[in-house]
């Protein structure tokens, strides 16, 4: 399954948000390979760089614990846990921040 196929199987109400995150990450790290890993859209370059996935009330962004720590000051308004950021469906997506996190994760984790 491809990332666009994953998105097309989700609730139509959330598909535009998923597409926005997909396009943002793809634009930020165009050299990364796209795949599904653990059932989640994943960008990979020698190893997993960043994932995202739909949940009931948010989209989960999974850049890993180092990225969450590095961007902690800019993530205060979002629920985070070790390696995960919740982007609530009722809130505007912070696409610039998503792009920055994706680029940071790519530079830190690529081989």
ChimeraX attribute file (.defattr): number of C-alpha atoms within 10 A of each C-alpha:
attribute: neighborCount
match mode: 1-to-1
recipient: residues
	/A:1	9
	/A:2	12
	/A:3	17
	/A:4	13
	/A:5	10
	/A:6	17
	/A:7	20
	/A:8	15
	/A:9	9
	/A:10	14
	/A:11	11
	/A:12	11
	/A:13	9
	/A:14	18
	/A:15	17
	/A:16	13
	/A:17	18
	/A:18	24
	/A:19	15
	/A:20	13
	/A:21	21
	/A:22	22
	/A:23	14
	/A:24	19
	/A:25	25
	/A:26	17
	/A:27	14
	/A:28	19
	/A:29	21
	/A:30	13
	/A:31	12
	/A:32	21
	/A:33	15
	/A:34	18
	/A:35	17
	/A:36	16
	/A:37	12
	/A:38	8
	/A:39	12
	/A:40	18
	/A:41	25
	/A:42	24
	/A:43	28
	/A:44	21
	/A:45	17
	/A:46	11
	/A:47	13
	/A:48	21
	/A:49	24
	/A:50	26
	/A:51	25
	/A:52	23
	/A:53	19
	/A:54	22
	/A:55	14
	/A:56	9
	/A:57	12
	/A:58	17
	/A:59	20
	/A:60	19
	/A:61	24
	/A:62	25
	/A:63	26
	/A:64	19
	/A:65	14
	/A:66	14
	/A:67	20
	/A:68	22
	/A:69	15
	/A:70	13
	/A:71	14
	/A:72	13
	/A:73	9
	/A:74	11
	/A:75	17
	/A:76	9
	/A:77	10
	/A:78	13
	/A:79	12
	/A:80	19
	/A:81	13
	/A:82	13
	/A:83	15
	/A:84	19
	/A:85	22
	/A:86	21
	/A:87	22
	/A:88	16
	/A:89	16
	/A:90	8
	/A:91	9
	/A:92	9
	/A:93	16
	/A:94	11
	/A:95	14
	/A:96	12
	/A:97	14
	/A:98	18
	/A:99	19
	/A:100	16
	/A:101	22
	/A:102	26
	/A:103	19
	/A:104	19
	/A:105	21
	/A:106	23
	/A:107	13
	/A:108	12
	/A:109	17
	/A:110	13
	/A:111	8
